[in-house]
Amino acid sequence: MESDHVGKPNEQTADKNTTPTSQQQQQGPPIQWPPQSHPPQVCYPPAIGPPNAQFHGYNALPPGGRYGPYPCPYPPPGPYYGQGYIQSEHRHRFAGACRCFFLFLVLVVVILLLTKLIIWATLLPRFPVFHVENMHVTNFNTDANPFTARWETEIRIENPNTKLYLYVDGMEVFMNYNYKYDVGFTWINPMFLESKNKTSMQVVINTGESAHHAVPIWIAQDMGKDQKNGGVNFELKIKVWVTLKSGMWLWFRRSLTLNVECDDLKVNFGNSTREGTLEFIKDREDCYVST
């Protein structure tokens, strides 16, 4: 009898525990989480409460706070941390290589500039000197159609360089009137000048021989007016292709295109209407040379 009386409350208790409540029926079946090798570790800061706070009906707080010990250890770094470190190291190496290459280029440029300055200071390259010695005009006829004239000009060329040879590869010579009108043209053959050497050449320009290079009538008339007034001013323009070479530095070579202007070449005709000579000037300046 006693055993039956004792077992009934147990059965009621079991039925009460196994019977789902209305709240559990509304929530549905429990969620099944995937199995984990290690339980997730959740860290929270320690709970802050009033001093000496021990609430009635609750156990004492565990050491370190309400939610467990704090701070918790950090998880080990993932594999991507190592990859990032390797990529960063590669970037640093690449940047270092670029800096070294840039410094090498700067060093090469500096060495080349210094070498050029040393060679320039040693050789001291200078332009050749041109000087008009004399000029004689014949067959000067402004009344003819086409206009005819012949200029025979003696020009001195000097190489002022002490360590450079001068190669004149070619020259175009133009005879100008009034600083802008071409009245004659010719070519000069190449020549060679050693260092500190000079030579003279005879430049002959004929005009009126071909109708393709005929001087316009109104220009011939203007020259005829100047001739009657005592003299005609001409200007000699030369385009020169030269090459400077060194006997010491065999690899040194510099090619230039020079523009030479010899102005104030006044030709006096005197009583003759067909022949004239260059007006004598004691200290006639050299021709102007530019690149």
Secondary structure by P-SEA (a helix, b strand, c coil): caaaaaaaaaaaaaaaaacccaaaaaaccccccccccccbbbbbccccccccccccccccccccccccccccccccccaaaaaaaaaaaaaaaaaaaaaaaaaaaaaaaaaaaaaaaaaaaaabbbbbbbbbcbbbbcccccccccccbbbbbbbbbbbccccbbbbbcbbbbbbbccccccccccccccccccccccbbbbbbbbccccccccccaaaaaaaaaaaaacbbbbbbbbbbbbbbbbcccccbbbbbbbbbbbccccccccccccccccccccccccccccc
